[in-house]
Amino acid sequence: MEEKPKNILMQYAGFAAQLAGVLLVAVFAGQWLDKQTGIAFPILIWLLPLIVLIALLIKVVRDTSSKK
């Protein structure tokens, strides 16, 4: 029983690192794509991180659901 809390803690710590890394990449990719396309309003710098957040929230729900 002692292993389970540490395992859950490491799982969420890994998810937090993954979230930070992927969001950072999405923001920089959106910024770069906005510069490449020359769009007046920076839409991709908002859209790419939003898509990443939605995908990661779906992953969390699937990982934490009781059905497997």
C-alpha positions as CSV (number, residue, x, y, z in Angstrom):
1,M,0.0,0.0,0.0
2,E,2.9,2.4,0.5
3,E,3.9,2.2,-3.2
4,K,0.6,3.5,-4.5
5,P,0.8,7.2,-3.3
6,K,4.3,7.5,-4.6
7,N,3.3,6.0,-7.9
8,I,0.3,8.4,-8.2
9,L,2.6,11.4,-7.2
10,M,5.1,10.4,-9.9
11,Q,2.3,10.0,-12.5
12,Y,1.0,13.5,-11.8
13,A,4.5,15.0,-11.7
14,G,5.2,13.4,-15.1
15,F,2.0,14.8,-16.4
16,A,2.8,18.3,-15.1
17,A,6.2,18.2,-16.8
18,Q,4.6,16.9,-20.0
19,L,2.0,19.7,-19.9
20,A,4.6,22.4,-19.4
21,G,6.8,21.1,-22.1
22,V,4.1,20.6,-24.7
23,L,2.5,24.0,-24.0
24,L,5.8,25.7,-24.3
25,V,6.4,24.0,-27.7
26,A,2.9,24.8,-28.8
27,V,3.2,28.5,-28.0
28,F,6.6,28.8,-29.8
29,A,5.3,26.8,-32.8
30,G,2.2,29.1,-32.9
31,Q,4.3,32.2,-32.8
32,W,6.6,30.9,-35.5
33,L,3.7,29.9,-37.7
34,D,2.0,33.3,-37.2
35,K,5.2,35.0,-38.4
36,Q,5.5,32.7,-41.4
37,T,1.9,33.2,-42.6
38,G,1.8,36.9,-42.0
39,I,-1.7,37.0,-40.6
40,A,-2.5,40.3,-38.9
41,F,-4.1,38.7,-35.8
42,P,-1.9,36.1,-34.1
43,I,-4.5,33.3,-34.1
44,L,-2.2,30.3,-34.1
45,I,-0.4,31.3,-30.9
46,W,-3.8,31.0,-29.2
47,L,-5.2,28.0,-31.2
48,L,-2.3,25.6,-30.9
49,P,-2.0,25.7,-27.0
50,L,-5.8,25.4,-26.8
51,I,-5.8,22.2,-28.9
52,V,-3.0,20.8,-26.8
53,L,-4.9,21.6,-23.6
54,I,-8.0,19.9,-24.9
55,A,-6.0,16.8,-26.0
56,L,-4.2,16.6,-22.6
57,L,-7.5,16.9,-20.7
58,I,-8.9,14.1,-22.7
59,K,-5.8,12.0,-21.9
60,V,-6.2,12.7,-18.2
61,V,-9.9,11.7,-18.2
62,R,-9.0,8.5,-20.0
63,D,-6.1,7.7,-17.7
64,T,-8.1,8.4,-14.5
65,S,-11.3,6.7,-15.5
66,S,-12.2,3.6,-13.5
67,K,-13.1,1.6,-16.6
68,K,-10.2,0.0,-18.4
